[in-house]
Amino acid sequence: MLLGKKRKIGRMIEEISVGEKLEVSEKIEDRDLLLYLGISNDNNPLFIQHDYASMTPFNKPIVPQIMLLAIVTGAISKYLPGPGSSLKKHEVTYENPVHHYETLHFKFEVTNVSKEAHEVVIAVNGVNESEESILDGTFTVSPPYPAKPLTKSTSFDNF
């Protein structure tokens, strides 16, 4: 139970500025693919069947694009702005396919901070091991709000 315990919250909007950068790397492993395919019930042969994928322009199985999106949104939730933030909008282009076992590198940069709208805009670019672009996107994120105290109760103020 989390009541009364300190929780790590990400950075508030006042603590974020245009130009901030973050880099994240991730290697795509079998366990990641199997977990995604099991949870989503996605049985696209392009993702797991070598014989089928070899007959396509991709030549071998590719990583589901939604998994790449999950890596990006996970980094936003963990690091920039961090825990307590909420994704409001995203626009993503998947430039090139990602194959199993590749190591991917994502670069994040804050391009706009709007205190009035309580949102930050983050540009993201992802590349594979060969430095080929795999993902290009823009994410609008609401940073965490200050937490209200959990121990102060106003339910008996009239007694």
Phi and psi in degrees as a GROMACS rama.xvg file:
@    title "Ramachandran Plot"
@    xaxis  label "Phi"
@    yaxis  label "Psi"
@TYPE xy
-96.2507  -4.21587  LEU-2
-59.7806  130.192  LEU-3
79.8881  -7.19147  GLY-4
-96.0785  146.965  LYS-5
-70.8213  135.129  LYS-6
-118.207  139.878  ARG-7
-77.6599  120.735  LYS-8
-110.181  147.683  ILE-9
-67.2893  -169.394  GLY-10
-82.0529  137.122  ARG-11
-73.0141  162.8  MET-12
-59.7197  -32.804  ILE-13
-66.9298  -19.9298  GLU-14
-94.451  0.840325  GLU-15
-111.404  138.03  ILE-16
-135.151  154.594  SER-17
-58.9398  137.57  VAL-18
99.8211  -12.147  GLY-19
-62.2698  144.204  GLU-20
-131.048  155.397  LYS-21
-146.411  141.515  LEU-22
-124.656  136.228  GLU-23
-134.387  136.887  VAL-24
-119.55  146.664  SER-25
-148.536  133.593  GLU-26
-101.542  132.178  LYS-27
-83.9155  116.735  ILE-28
-111.201  163.289  GLU-29
-56.5758  -42.5111  ASP-30
-60.449  -37.8502  ARG-31
-63.4213  -45.9198  ASP-32
-63.5942  -45.5224  LEU-33
-65.1204  -39.4071  LEU-34
-62.724  -46.5743  LEU-35
-60.1907  -50.0695  TYR-36
-62.7547  -36.2541  LEU-37
-69.6835  -43.0459  GLY-38
-69.9579  -41.6238  ILE-39
-86.3836  -14.968  SER-40
59.0199  31.1445  ASN-41
-88.9947  113.5  ASP-42
-112.928  35.6308  ASN-43
-60.7216  121.448  ASN-44
-63.3128  -21.2185  PRO-45
-65.8536  -22.5034  LEU-46
-88.7935  -24.5195  PHE-47
-135.446  -16.0087  ILE-48
-100.48  109.134  GLN-49
-62.5468  -39.5783  HIS-50
-64.7055  -42.1712  ASP-51
-67.888  -50.0391  TYR-52
-60.1556  -31.3608  ALA-53
-66.4539  -19.1244  SER-54
-94.3227  6.39078  MET-55
-109.196  168.564  THR-56
-62.0355  -14.8072  PRO-57
-78.939  -21.3536  PHE-58
70.359  -26.052  ASN-59
-154.216  165.788  LYS-60
-56.552  145.925  PRO-61
-113.467  163.94  ILE-62
-83.6866  133.686  VAL-63
-56.9492  133.31  PRO-64
-60.1751  -31.1999  GLN-65
-64.7115  -25.6602  ILE-66
-68.1951  -35.7553  MET-67
-65.839  -41.2054  LEU-68
-61.2951  -38.7819  LEU-69
-64.9769  -36.6512  ALA-70
-63.0501  -44.3491  ILE-71
-65.654  -49.8885  VAL-72
-67.0599  -31.3411  THR-73
-63.2297  -40.654  GLY-74
-66.6307  -37.8632  ALA-75
-63.0087  -44.5187  ILE-76
-68.3154  -30.8649  SER-77
-89.6407  -35.4803  LYS-78
-123.732  -46.1262  TYR-79
-138.568  98.7967  LEU-80
-78.4217  -20.2901  PRO-81
113.473  -168.938  GLY-82
-54.7195  134.031  PRO-83
99.5782  -8.6131  GLY-84
-82.4791  160.052  SER-85
-136.541  131.55  SER-86
-75.2736  127.382  LEU-87
-103.086  -35.6811  LYS-88
-160.178  147.438  LYS-89
-148.53  148.675  HIS-90
-134.676  117.534  GLU-91
-131.711  139.88  VAL-92
-118.266  131.463  THR-93
-97.1876  104.289  TYR-94
-72.8617  -47.214  GLU-95
-140.395  154.091  ASN-96
-69.6873  153.586  PRO-97
-111.412  131.577  VAL-98
-99.654  160.112  HIS-99
-54.7908  145.835  HIS-100
72.9345  7.32882  TYR-101
-77.568  150.647  GLU-102
-99.4929  128.464  THR-103
-112.318  147.518  LEU-104
-125.184  127.413  HIS-105
-117.966  133.379  PHE-106
-114.741  128.929  LYS-107
-114.036  141.253  PHE-108
-145.201  129.876  GLU-109
-73.7449  121.505  VAL-110
-108.233  -14.7186  THR-111
-158.092  142.363  ASN-112
-128.81  121.503  VAL-113
-120.39  103.341  SER-114
-68.0028  -33.599  LYS-115
-62.8853  -44.6524  GLU-116
-88.1009  -4.8459  ALA-117
51.8979  56.1263  HIS-118
-150.564  152.888  GLU-119
-122.673  150.076  VAL-120
-110.663  130.279  VAL-121
-122.553  124.012  ILE-122
-89.4564  137.82  ALA-123
-130.169  135.087  VAL-124
-131.087  131.977  ASN-125
-118.122  140.553  GLY-126
-131.271  157.039  VAL-127
-92.787  -171.259  ASN-128
-61.1643  -27.6186  GLU-129
-89.5281  9.39475  SER-130
66.5334  18.9581  GLU-131
-82.4595  138.342  GLU-132
-67.8262  132.717  SER-133
-115.719  -23.6059  ILE-134
-154.152  137.653  LEU-135
-138.255  127.288  ASP-136
-158.394  169.213  GLY-137
-129.789  131.718  THR-138
-124.686  128.595  PHE-139
-101.748  124.723  THR-140
-129.66  139.583  VAL-141
-94.4897  112.903  SER-142
-63.7365  166.334  PRO-143
-62.9349  148.885  PRO-144
-91.48  154.148  TYR-145
-59.1535  136.33  PRO-146
-75.4353  141.444  ALA-147
-82.895  146.948  LYS-148
-62.0102  138.773  PRO-149
-90.7898  -15.8882  LEU-150
-92.5403  -16.4541  THR-151
-88.4665  121.184  LYS-152
-111.344  137.615  SER-153
-111.931  10.1217  THR-154
-70.5163  -22.5722  SER-155
-114.139  26.0104  PHE-156
-63.7013  -25.2859  ASP-157
-87.4167  0.557822  ASN-158
